[in-house]
Amino acid sequence: MTLFARFLKDESGATAIEYGLIASLIALAIIAGATSLGTTLSNTFNHVASKMVTSG
């Protein structure tokens, strides 16, 4: 019975899950930001390239 009581009081598993969720949310934010930045950079380079072709 004491083993079961210790198991119910142990919160290390819940803490690990919380840290895992936080890490996954941070990773998701980084991926979203990098995707947005990549799209913006691609559009900027394409715009500059088209201006160079038309002016040359």
Wavefront OBJ file of the C-alpha trace (Angstrom):
o trace
v 0.000 0.000 0.000
v 2.857 2.420 0.735
v 4.242 1.832 -2.752
v 0.901 2.888 -4.236
v 0.755 5.966 -1.990
v 4.276 6.959 -3.013
v 3.307 6.522 -6.658
v 0.334 8.885 -6.240
v 2.491 11.531 -4.528
v 5.282 11.362 -7.121
v 4.978 14.343 -9.458
v 8.201 13.917 -11.430
v 6.329 12.374 -14.357
v 3.918 15.310 -14.527
v 6.832 17.729 -14.422
v 8.554 15.925 -17.285
v 5.364 16.101 -19.348
v 5.040 19.825 -18.645
v 8.634 20.450 -19.733
v 8.003 18.395 -22.857
v 4.935 20.465 -23.714
v 6.821 23.725 -23.156
v 9.698 22.538 -25.354
v 7.307 21.495 -28.119
v 5.531 24.871 -28.034
v 8.857 26.697 -28.238
v 9.922 24.508 -31.169
v 6.618 25.176 -32.913
v 7.074 28.937 -32.473
v 10.617 28.752 -33.861
v 9.455 26.744 -36.884
v 6.616 29.168 -37.576
v 8.952 32.153 -37.280
v 11.592 30.591 -39.527
v 8.981 29.712 -42.141
v 7.610 33.240 -42.117
v 11.094 34.739 -42.320
v 12.045 32.383 -45.151
v 8.973 33.339 -47.155
v 9.652 37.036 -46.631
v 13.292 36.680 -47.658
v 12.342 34.686 -50.737
v 9.848 37.351 -51.801
v 12.416 40.100 -51.229
v 15.103 38.352 -53.273
v 12.643 37.635 -56.077
v 11.598 41.299 -56.135
v 15.220 42.481 -56.263
v 16.044 39.948 -58.983
v 13.124 41.065 -61.120
v 14.180 44.721 -60.754
v 17.738 43.830 -61.798
v 16.509 42.016 -64.919
v 14.238 44.875 -66.009
v 16.817 47.613 -65.394
v 19.730 45.758 -67.047
l 1 2 3 4 5 6 7 8 9 10 11 12 13 14 15 16 17 18 19 20 21 22 23 24 25 26 27 28 29 30 31 32 33 34 35 36 37 38 39 40 41 42 43 44 45 46 47 48 49 50 51 52 53 54 55 56
